[in-house]
Amino acid sequence: MDHLRSEKMSFVQLIIPVESAHRAVSYLGELGLVQFRDLNADKSPFQRTFVNQVKRCGEMSRKLRFFKDQISKAGLLSSAHPASQPDIELEELEVQLAEHERELLEINANSEKLRQTYNELLEFKLVLLKVIWQNMAATLNPHVFQEMQPDLSSKAGLRFISGIICKSKALMFERMVFRATRGNLLFNQAPAEEQVMDPVTSEMVEKTVFVVFFSGEQAKSKILKICDAFGASCYLFRRIPINKGKYVERYVMSRLSELETTLDAGFRQRNKALSSIGFCIGKWSLMVRKEKAVYDTLNMLNFDVTKKCLVGEGWCPLFAKPEIQVALQRATIDSNSQVGIIFHGMDAVEPPPTYFRTNRFTHAFQEIVDAYGVARYQEANPAVYTVITFPFLFAVMFGDWGHGMCLLLGSLILIFRERKLQSQKLGNFMEMAFGGRYVLLLMALFSIYCGLIYNEFFSVPFYIFGSSAYKCRDPTTCSDAYTTGLIKYREPYQFGVDPKWRGSRSELPFVNSLKMKMSILLGVTQMNVGIILSYFNAKFYGSSLDIRSGQVSLMHHFMYQFVPQMIFLNSLFGYLSLLIVIKWCTGSKADLYHVMIYMFLSPTDDLGENQLFWGQKALQIFLLLIAIVAVPWMLFPKPFILKKLHSERFQGRTYGILGTSEIDLDVEPDSARQHHEEFNFSEVFVHQMIHSIEFVLGAVSNTASYLRLWALSLAHSELSTVFYEKVLLLSWGYNNIIIRLIGLVVFSFATAFILLMMETLSAFLHALRLHWVEFQGKFYHGDGYKFRPFCFASLADEDD
């Protein structure tokens, strides 16, 4: 099938023996050309046949996500191209995943306990060093806060508590302790010499060692509660000789060394286990996703009355039927089934899905169209025209061959690194740019083309195609170019805008006139193409399906919709386009604004100097009359024709095809009587009146909407000129290298972020609007739905 129409689809039924069902669905998933219909839509997921298998796959997916998370935390990389290993069954994989999970959980639990002990000893060592420095020593057991029995004379004496706390909490902790004891304390703190690992976030955090001197049991109780609330580790001390404190320090250091050795061994064992998993995790993940997709698809199938076969229904392209039959035959042979799979076509009640075969180049353009709405089955596809018209209309607004070369360079980088970027996970912006790399390529090429026509390279004109056709009146200074204009002395410039016009009196009027008239020509041409495509749609379907009460013949569509629409649009705006072309060819100075305005206000007045050709006044009167006639021509005939066809159908003068299946009786019981009762002439007439008014007003507003091509092009050109003259040239006028560098940097950033990013996005959105509303609105219904086949290829890029 060509790209203008979607692929022909066939509604099929499959009757699959139970023993070959899994293999058949797997082979169809590899083929990716069948969209299954859910025959169990009325059942919840827990009421379906293969719910237990789906749960098992979900549990294996959870374990694989756990493995990926552990590999990521360990800083290891899973192999993108794992070594070839023998295939394993799902049951064997399930056992392996359970064993790996149990092993990792055990290793993690042991490592967590060791890390907690290590952190406690490290914190105790940091506190101990500070306390020894103050001639203090610690108790031998740091995990049990055991207060030594003081003598009676020390009960009322000065005591202290030492500990360690996060540096970020130290100030708040000090204030809280001060307020709790009403200032009856002495608080000293010092930064710890080493950072300690946070067991929750596994990040190294800075700690602060503190000593609180206080008096009384009540103050001690308050301080300990505050320490517990702030997560501080506290230690109670008593005075002992310094040499014993040194012994405690050596003991703690030896214990820390032993724990470090044990932790390193545990990390090596954990990394070894994770590395072995990382070699196979990609393959396992894809296998589990495929199995889950197969069972989800099997849950969409129904058992037949014998409970020995599964019955499925779905859509497939007509060209794919032989491939599907081959895959089903292979599934029957590989599963050693004695009964073959039945595959046959059926009549469908619902409309078929829309399927366009695309490649890397056309996919992005098809997505642009589908974002507006998916085409109705075998409706004319706007993407065929969008491939050229979208980047060209963008370039009309963005025309600058310097900026176009920057876009071209970016698109070529994305295209040449296509394979590498496809295997990477990109951000939102980069993913969008990479998906539209071929759109960017055409946008860049057309921007270079339009930039050569406008003769703008970062707003600077160049003499590329020969010498200028104009010269200044004062050849020495050329100071009068802007006031009095230029003198033409030779043949016109060969291609594009003459570079001599830059800065002259003729520049802005001519460029504005050129871009405005070009916008109207492009808009009228594209709208005419849209109306012509509406006729081809009607011709393809054999009728126009636009009113619910019935159908009108192709001839009626041609006579009462296509012809008046073409007449109305072209008698006004087609005539304006003709005047533009004649004015360009003849060099006339006629005012086209005056011609079009007085064509309506005073059609019989003499045109005078605004006359472009003989018989223009008579032609204008004729075009105005047929434009007025075209409005009721669109409005009145179709509702009366529909009323006549409807009345004839239910008076026995015309006959329809009788339904032969029970489905027809269920879906449309007493169809004739219901439609006869539902027909409402006033509603049909109002609908047609709205359609006619919408077209008439839309012909005016849509033509005006195309003037955005002129406006955006002018804005882009003026912005580029401002940045060049007021930033780059102004800074270059100073004999200072720093000012010149600053001007160059500002100009580069303004060009990159404003002209190449914001202006690109602006022109892209306006071109999108022109295609969605002004062009596609003339013929495109966009009320279809996509063909979404069951396909394993799409699972490779999906996350669980």
ZAMARGU-4260 file (C-alpha; in steps of 0.2 Angstrom, whole numbers, plus 5000, padded with zeros to 4 digits):
<rodrens>
0) 5000/5000/5000 | 5006/5018/4996 | 5010/5030/5010 | 4994/5040/5006 | 4982/5027/5013
5) 4984/5016/5028 | 4987/4997/5026 | 4972/4986/5022 | 4967/4977/5038 | 4958/4961/5041
10) 4949/4955/5056 | 4954/4937/5060 | 4950/4923/5072 | 4962/4911/5080 | 4957/4894/5087
15) 4973/4888/5096 | 4975/4871/5105 | 4980/4873/5123 | 4996/4864/5122 | 5003/4876/5108
20) 4995/4892/5114 | 5010/4899/5123 | 5022/4895/5108 | 5010/4902/5096 | 5008/4918/5105
25) 5027/4920/5107 | 5030/4917/5089 | 5016/4931/5085 | 5025/4942/5097 | 5041/4940/5088
30) 5032/4944/5071 | 5023/4959/5079 | 5009/4960/5066 | 4993/4955/5076 | 4983/4966/5087
35) 4973/4955/5099 | 4956/4960/5105 | 4952/4958/5123 | 4938/4945/5124 | 4938/4946/5143
40) 4935/4964/5146 | 4921/4961/5158 | 4933/4951/5170 | 4945/4958/5183 | 4963/4954/5181
45) 4961/4942/5196 | 4947/4932/5187 | 4957/4928/5172 | 4965/4911/5167 | 4983/4914/5168
50) 4983/4926/5183 | 4995/4915/5193 | 5008/4915/5179 | 5007/4934/5178 | 5010/4935/5197
55) 5025/4924/5195 | 5032/4935/5182 | 5028/4951/5192 | 5038/4943/5207 | 5053/4939/5196
60) 5052/4957/5189 | 5052/4964/5207 | 5068/4953/5210 | 5076/4959/5194 | 5073/4977/5199
65) 5081/4974/5216 | 5096/4967/5208 | 5097/4982/5196 | 5096/4994/5211 | 5109/4984/5220
70) 5121/4985/5205 | 5118/5004/5203 | 5122/5007/5221 | 5138/4997/5220 | 5143/5007/5205
75) 5144/4992/5194 | 5139/4992/5176 | 5127/4978/5169 | 5134/4971/5153 | 5125/4979/5138
80) 5131/4964/5127 | 5132/4949/5139 | 5141/4933/5134 | 5131/4920/5125 | 5124/4908/5138
85) 5112/4893/5135 | 5094/4897/5136 | 5085/4892/5152 | 5067/4888/5156 | 5056/4900/5166
90) 5055/4888/5181 | 5074/4887/5182 | 5076/4906/5181 | 5064/4908/5195 | 5074/4896/5206
95) 5090/4905/5201 | 5083/4922/5205 | 5076/4916/5222 | 5094/4910/5227 | 5102/4926/5221
100) 5090/4936/5231 | 5092/4926/5247 | 5111/4927/5245 | 5111/4946/5243 | 5099/4949/5257
105) 5110/4939/5269 | 5126/4948/5263 | 5117/4965/5265 | 5111/4961/5282 | 5128/4955/5288
110) 5137/4971/5280 | 5124/4982/5289 | 5127/4975/5306 | 5146/4976/5303 | 5145/4994/5297
115) 5134/4999/5312 | 5147/4991/5324 | 5161/5000/5314 | 5153/5017/5314 | 5150/5015/5333
120) 5168/5011/5336 | 5174/5025/5324 | 5163/5038/5333 | 5169/5031/5350 | 5187/5033/5344
125) 5184/5051/5338 | 5177/5056/5355 | 5190/5046/5364 | 5204/5056/5355 | 5196/5073/5360
130) 5194/5067/5378 | 5211/5061/5380 | 5217/5077/5374 | 5208/5085/5389 | 5216/5072/5401
135) 5201/5061/5401 | 5198/5042/5398 | 5183/5031/5393 | 5174/5016/5400 | 5179/5000/5392
140) 5161/4996/5385 | 5155/5010/5374 | 5139/5002/5370 | 5132/5002/5388 | 5130/5018/5396
145) 5135/5013/5414 | 5138/5026/5426 | 5152/5022/5438 | 5147/5023/5457 | 5155/5040/5463
150) 5159/5043/5481 | 5147/5053/5492 | 5157/5068/5491 | 5156/5069/5472 | 5137/5068/5471
155) 5135/5086/5471 | 5151/5089/5460 | 5154/5094/5442 | 5150/5080/5429 | 5151/5079/5411
160) 5144/5070/5396 | 5154/5068/5380 | 5147/5063/5363 | 5147/5065/5344 | 5133/5073/5333
165) 5131/5078/5315 | 5139/5095/5311 | 5123/5102/5304 | 5114/5099/5320 | 5127/5105/5332
170) 5121/5123/5334 | 5103/5118/5336 | 5108/5105/5349 | 5119/5118/5359 | 5104/5130/5360
175) 5092/5116/5365 | 5104/5110/5379 | 5107/5128/5385 | 5088/5132/5386 | 5084/5115/5395
180) 5097/5118/5409 | 5094/5137/5409 | 5112/5141/5406 | 5119/5130/5420 | 5132/5121/5409
185) 5148/5123/5400 | 5147/5117/5382 | 5163/5113/5372 | 5164/5107/5354 | 5177/5103/5341
190) 5176/5096/5323 | 5179/5077/5322 | 5195/5072/5312 | 5186/5060/5301 | 5170/5059/5292
195) 5158/5045/5296 | 5146/5035/5284 | 5128/5038/5286 | 5120/5020/5287 | 5104/5026/5279
200) 5110/5036/5264 | 5128/5028/5263 | 5135/5046/5262 | 5150/5052/5272 | 5145/5066/5284
205) 5154/5078/5295 | 5153/5076/5314 | 5156/5087/5329 | 5163/5080/5346 | 5155/5089/5361
210) 5158/5089/5380 | 5144/5096/5391 | 5149/5100/5409 | 5134/5100/5421 | 5129/5098/5439
215) 5114/5087/5446 | 5104/5072/5441 | 5090/5082/5434 | 5101/5091/5421 | 5109/5074/5416
220) 5092/5067/5413 | 5087/5081/5402 | 5104/5081/5392 | 5102/5063/5388 | 5085/5065/5382
225) 5090/5079/5371 | 5105/5069/5364 | 5093/5054/5360 | 5081/5066/5351 | 5095/5073/5340
230) 5102/5056/5336 | 5119/5060/5345 | 5130/5046/5352 | 5134/5049/5371 | 5147/5042/5382
235) 5149/5045/5401 | 5167/5047/5408 | 5176/5046/5424 | 5194/5051/5428 | 5207/5037/5426
240) 5226/5038/5422 | 5230/5043/5404 | 5241/5027/5401 | 5225/5017/5403 | 5216/5028/5390
245) 5230/5025/5378 | 5227/5007/5380 | 5209/5009/5376 | 5213/5019/5361 | 5225/5005/5354
250) 5211/4992/5358 | 5198/5002/5348 | 5210/5004/5334 | 5214/4986/5332 | 5195/4982/5333
255) 5192/4995/5319 | 5206/4987/5308 | 5198/4970/5310 | 5181/4976/5305 | 5188/4985/5290
260) 5196/4969/5284 | 5179/4960/5287 | 5169/4973/5278 | 5181/4974/5263 | 5180/4955/5261
265) 5161/4956/5262 | 5161/4970/5249 | 5171/4960/5237 | 5160/4945/5239 | 5145/4956/5236
270) 5152/4964/5221 | 5157/4947/5214 | 5139/4941/5216 | 5132/4957/5208 | 5145/4956/5193
275) 5139/4938/5189 | 5121/4944/5190 | 5125/4959/5179 | 5131/4949/5165 | 5114/4940/5163
280) 5102/4953/5170 | 5098/4961/5153 | 5094/4944/5145 | 5084/4939/5161 | 5074/4955/5161
285) 5069/4954/5143 | 5064/4935/5145 | 5053/4939/5160 | 5045/4954/5151 | 5042/4943/5136
290) 5034/4929/5147 | 5023/4942/5156 | 5017/4949/5139 | 5013/4932/5133 | 5003/4928/5148
295) 4994/4945/5147 | 4990/4941/5129 | 4984/4924/5133 | 4972/4932/5147 | 4964/4941/5132
300) 4959/4924/5124 | 4944/4914/5128 | 4942/4895/5131 | 4930/4886/5119 | 4916/4875/5125
305) 4927/4860/5126 | 4940/4869/5136 | 4953/4862/5125 | 4956/4877/5114 | 4959/4895/5116
310) 4949/4907/5104 | 4957/4924/5100 | 4951/4938/5089 | 4961/4953/5082 | 4967/4964/5068
315) 4982/4961/5056 | 4987/4969/5040 | 4982/4960/5024 | 4999/4958/5018 | 5005/4949/5034
320) 4992/4935/5033 | 5005/4923/5024 | 5018/4927/5037 | 5006/4924/5052 | 5001/4907/5045
325) 5019/4902/5043 | 5022/4907/5061 | 5007/4897/5067 | 5012/4882/5058 | 5029/4882/5065
330) 5021/4884/5083 | 5011/4868/5080 | 5026/4858/5074 | 5037/4864/5088 | 5024/4861/5102
335) 5021/4843/5095 | 5003/4847/5094 | 4992/4834/5085 | 4979/4848/5081 | 4983/4863/5070
340) 4979/4881/5073 | 4964/4888/5064 | 4967/4905/5057 | 4953/4913/5046 | 4945/4930/5043
345) 4929/4937/5050 | 4917/4952/5047 | 4920/4965/5060 | 4907/4978/5067 | 4920/4990/5073
350) 4931/5000/5061 | 4948/4994/5058 | 4964/5002/5066 | 4975/5013/5056 | 4993/5006/5051
355) 5006/5016/5042 | 5022/5007/5038 | 5036/5020/5043 | 5055/5020/5043 | 5067/5031/5053
360) 5065/5045/5041 | 5046/5046/5040 | 5042/5041/5058 | 5044/5058/5066 | 5033/5066/5053
365) 5020/5053/5056 | 5021/5057/5074 | 5018/5075/5071 | 5002/5071/5062 | 4996/5058/5075
370) 4998/5071/5089 | 4984/5080/5081 | 4974/5064/5079 | 4976/5047/5071 | 4969/5045/5054
375) 4953/5037/5050 | 4955/5020/5042 | 4962/5023/5025 | 4960/5041/5026 | 4972/5052/5016
380) 4988/5054/5026 | 4994/5072/5029 | 5011/5065/5033 | 5015/5062/5015 | 5014/5081/5012
385) 5020/5086/5029 | 5037/5079/5025 | 5041/5093/5013 | 5028/5107/5018 | 5032/5107/5037
390) 5051/5110/5036 | 5048/5122/5022 | 5036/5133/5031 | 5047/5132/5046 | 5062/5139/5035
395) 5051/5153/5028 | 5050/5159/5046 | 5068/5154/5051 | 5077/5159/5035 | 5095/5162/5038
400) 5108/5151/5031 | 5120/5154/5045 | 5108/5148/5058 | 5103/5135/5046 | 5120/5128/5045
405) 5121/5127/5064 | 5105/5117/5064 | 5112/5106/5050 | 5128/5103/5061 | 5117/5098/5076
410) 5106/5086/5065 | 5121/5078/5057 | 5129/5074/5074 | 5113/5066/5080 | 5111/5056/5064
415) 5130/5050/5063 | 5129/5045/5082 | 5112/5037/5079 | 5117/5019/5084 | 5126/5025/5100
420) 5112/5036/5106 | 5099/5023/5103 | 5107/5012/5116 | 5108/5026/5129 | 5095/5033/5140
425) 5093/5051/5136 | 5085/5066/5144 | 5068/5073/5139 | 5075/5087/5128 | 5088/5076/5120
430) 5076/5062/5117 | 5064/5074/5108 | 5078/5081/5098 | 5085/5063/5094 | 5068/5057/5089
435) 5066/5072/5077 | 5083/5072/5070 | 5078/5070/5052 | 5065/5083/5054 | 5079/5094/5060
440) 5089/5089/5045 | 5076/5095/5033 | 5072/5111/5043 | 5090/5115/5042 | 5092/5112/5023
445) 5076/5122/5019 | 5082/5136/5031 | 5099/5137/5021 | 5089/5138/5005 | 5077/5152/5012
450) 5092/5161/5020 | 5100/5161/5003 | 5084/5169/4995 | 5084/5182/5009 | 5103/5184/5008
455) 5106/5183/5027 | 5120/5175/5036 | 5118/5179/5054 | 5109/5195/5046 | 5124/5199/5036
460) 5122/5199/5017 | 5135/5192/5005 | 5139/5194/4987 | 5137/5175/4983 | 5129/5176/4966
465) 5138/5190/4957 | 5138/5209/4959 | 5124/5220/4964 | 5112/5228/4952 | 5112/5244/4961
470) 5124/5257/4966 | 5124/5273/4977 | 5121/5290/4971 | 5137/5295/4980 | 5149/5282/4977
475) 5162/5288/4989 | 5152/5288/5005 | 5135/5280/5001 | 5128/5291/5015 | 5112/5294/5005
480) 5107/5276/5002 | 5095/5277/5017 | 5087/5294/5012 | 5086/5295/4993 | 5089/5276/4988
485) 5100/5268/4976 | 5102/5268/4957 | 5099/5253/4946 | 5113/5251/4933 | 5113/5233/4927
490) 5103/5217/4927 | 5095/5211/4943 | 5104/5200/4956 | 5104/5182/4950 | 5097/5174/4965
495) 5088/5181/4981 | 5088/5198/4988 | 5101/5210/4982 | 5114/5213/4996 | 5116/5231/4991
500) 5098/5234/4998 | 5105/5231/5016 | 5103/5247/5025 | 5095/5256/5011 | 5078/5265/5009
505) 5071/5250/4999 | 5076/5236/5011 | 5062/5236/5023 | 5047/5240/5011 | 5053/5227/4998
510) 5057/5213/5010 | 5041/5216/5020 | 5031/5215/5003 | 5040/5200/4997 | 5037/5190/5013
515) 5019/5195/5015 | 5014/5191/4997 | 5024/5175/4998 | 5015/5170/5014 | 4998/5173/5005
520) 5003/5162/4990 | 5009/5148/5001 | 4994/5148/5012 | 4981/5149/4997 | 4991/5135/4989
525) 4991/5124/5004 | 4972/5127/5008 | 4968/5122/4990 | 4978/5106/4992 | 4968/5102/5008
530) 4951/5105/4999 | 4957/5094/4984 | 4962/5080/4997 | 4944/5081/5004 | 4937/5077/4987
535) 4949/5062/4985 | 4944/5056/5002 | 4926/5056/4997 | 4930/5048/4980 | 4940/5034/4989
540) 4926/5030/5001 | 4913/5032/4988 | 4903/5045/4998 | 4906/5058/5011 | 4902/5052/5028
545) 4898/5068/5037 | 4880/5067/5043 | 4874/5053/5054 | 4857/5051/5045 | 4864/5044/5029
550) 4876/5046/5015 | 4877/5057/5000 | 4884/5051/4983 | 4901/5056/4977 | 4893/5067/4963
555) 4883/5076/4977 | 4898/5079/4987 | 4907/5085/4972 | 4893/5097/4966 | 4888/5103/4983
560) 4903/5104/4994 | 4919/5103/4984 | 4914/5114/4970 | 4907/5129/4980 | 4922/5128/4992
565) 4934/5129/4978 | 4924/5143/4970 | 4923/5153/4986 | 4941/5152/4991 | 4948/5155/4974
570) 4936/5169/4968 | 4943/5179/4983 | 4960/5173/4989 | 4965/5164/4973 | 4961/5180/4963
575) 4972/5189/4976 | 4986/5177/4973 | 4984/5180/4954 | 4986/5198/4956 | 5002/5196/4966
580) 5010/5185/4953 | 5004/5198/4939 | 5011/5212/4949 | 5028/5203/4951 | 5029/5199/4933
585) 5024/5216/4926 | 5032/5227/4939 | 5016/5237/4942 | 5014/5249/4956 | 4996/5245/4959
590) 4990/5245/4977 | 4982/5228/4980 | 4975/5233/4996 | 4964/5246/4987 | 4960/5233/4974
595) 4953/5220/4986 | 4944/5232/4998 | 4935/5241/4984 | 4931/5225/4975 | 4918/5223/4990
600) 4914/5241/4993 | 4913/5248/4975 | 4915/5234/4963 | 4909/5245/4948 | 4921/5260/4951
605) 4935/5263/4938 | 4951/5255/4944 | 4962/5268/4937 | 4981/5266/4940 | 4977/5250/4950
610) 4971/5241/4934 | 4984/5226/4931 | 4976/5219/4915 | 4962/5222/4903 | 4944/5216/4909
615) 4949/5216/4927 | 4934/5225/4933 | 4922/5213/4924 | 4931/5199/4931 | 4931/5206/4949
620) 4912/5208/4948 | 4910/5190/4941 | 4921/5183/4955 | 4912/5193/4968 | 4895/5186/4962
625) 4900/5168/4961 | 4908/5170/4979 | 4891/5176/4985 | 4882/5162/4976 | 4894/5149/4983
630) 4888/5152/5001 | 4870/5146/4999 | 4876/5133/4987 | 4886/5125/5001 | 4871/5128/5013
635) 4855/5122/5006 | 4857/5107/4994 | 4864/5094/5005 | 4851/5094/5019 | 4837/5093/5007
640) 4846/5079/4997 | 4849/5069/5013 | 4830/5072/5018 | 4825/5065/5001 | 4837/5050/5002
645) 4831/5046/5019 | 4813/5047/5015 | 4815/5036/4999 | 4825/5023/5009 | 4811/5020/5021
650) 4797/5020/5008 | 4804/5005/5000 | 4811/5014/4985 | 4829/5009/4990 | 4835/4993/4998
655) 4849/4989/5010 | 4859/4973/5013 | 4851/4962/5026 | 4861/4957/5041 | 4863/4938/5042
660) 4872/4936/5059 | 4865/4937/5077 | 4877/4951/5080 | 4868/4963/5068 | 4852/4959/5077
665) 4860/4963/5094 | 4869/4979/5088 | 4855/4987/5078 | 4838/4980/5083 | 4824/4987/5072
670) 4837/4998/5064 | 4826/5006/5051 | 4813/5012/5063 | 4826/5019/5075 | 4835/5029/5061
675) 4818/5035/5054 | 4813/5041/5071 | 4830/5049/5075 | 4831/5059/5058 | 4829/5078/5062
680) 4829/5089/5047 | 4832/5105/5058 | 4847/5097/5066 | 4854/5092/5050 | 4851/5109/5043
685) 4859/5118/5058 | 4874/5106/5056 | 4876/5111/5038 | 4874/5129/5042 | 4888/5129/5055
690) 4899/5119/5043 | 4896/5132/5029 | 4899/5147/5041 | 4914/5139/5048 | 4922/5137/5030
695) 4917/5155/5025 | 4925/5163/5040 | 4939/5150/5040 | 4944/5155/5023 | 4947/5173/5028
700) 4955/5169/5045 | 4965/5155/5039 | 4972/5166/5025 | 4976/5179/5038 | 4984/5166/5049
705) 4997/5162/5036 | 5004/5180/5038 | 5012/5173/5053 | 5025/5167/5041 | 5029/5185/5037
710) 5028/5191/5055 | 5040/5177/5062 | 5052/5179/5047 | 5053/5198/5050 | 5055/5196/5069
715) 5069/5183/5067 | 5078/5194/5054 | 5077/5210/5065 | 5082/5201/5081 | 5097/5194/5072
720) 5101/5212/5065 | 5100/5219/5083 | 5112/5206/5090 | 5124/5209/5076 | 5124/5228/5075
725) 5121/5233/5093 | 5132/5219/5102 | 5145/5212/5090 | 5149/5227/5079 | 5147/5239/5094
730) 5160/5230/5105 | 5171/5228/5090 | 5172/5246/5088 | 5182/5248/5104 | 5201/5245/5103
735) 5200/5234/5119 | 5202/5215/5118 | 5192/5212/5134 | 5177/5222/5128 | 5178/5213/5111
740) 5178/5196/5120 | 5164/5201/5131 | 5154/5207/5115 | 5158/5190/5106 | 5153/5180/5121
745) 5136/5190/5123 | 5133/5188/5104 | 5137/5169/5104 | 5125/5166/5119 | 5111/5177/5112
750) 5113/5168/5095 | 5113/5151/5103 | 5099/5153/5116 | 5088/5165/5108 | 5089/5163/5089
755) 5094/5145/5089 | 5083/5138/5103 | 5069/5150/5107 | 5066/5155/5089 | 5068/5138/5083
760) 5054/5132/5095 | 5043/5147/5090 | 5044/5144/5072 | 5041/5125/5075 | 5025/5128/5085
765) 5019/5140/5072 | 5022/5128/5057 | 5013/5115/5068 | 4998/5126/5070 | 4997/5130/5051
770) 4997/5111/5047 | 4985/5106/5061 | 4972/5119/5059 | 4974/5128/5042 | 4979/5113/5031
775) 4972/5097/5040 | 4956/5106/5045 | 4951/5106/5027 | 4950/5087/5025 | 4957/5077/5040
780) 4945/5069/5052 | 4958/5061/5063 | 4946/5051/5073 | 4954/5034/5070 | 4964/5023/5082
785) 4982/5016/5080 | 4986/4999/5076 | 4995/4992/5091 | 5001/4975/5088 | 5008/4963/5101
790) 5026/4964/5098 | 5042/4959/5108 | 5053/4972/5099 | 5044/4986/5109 | 5048/4977/5125
795) 5067/4980/5123 | 5065/4999/5126 | 5053/4998/5140 | 5056/4998/5159 | 5047/4987/5171
</rodrens>
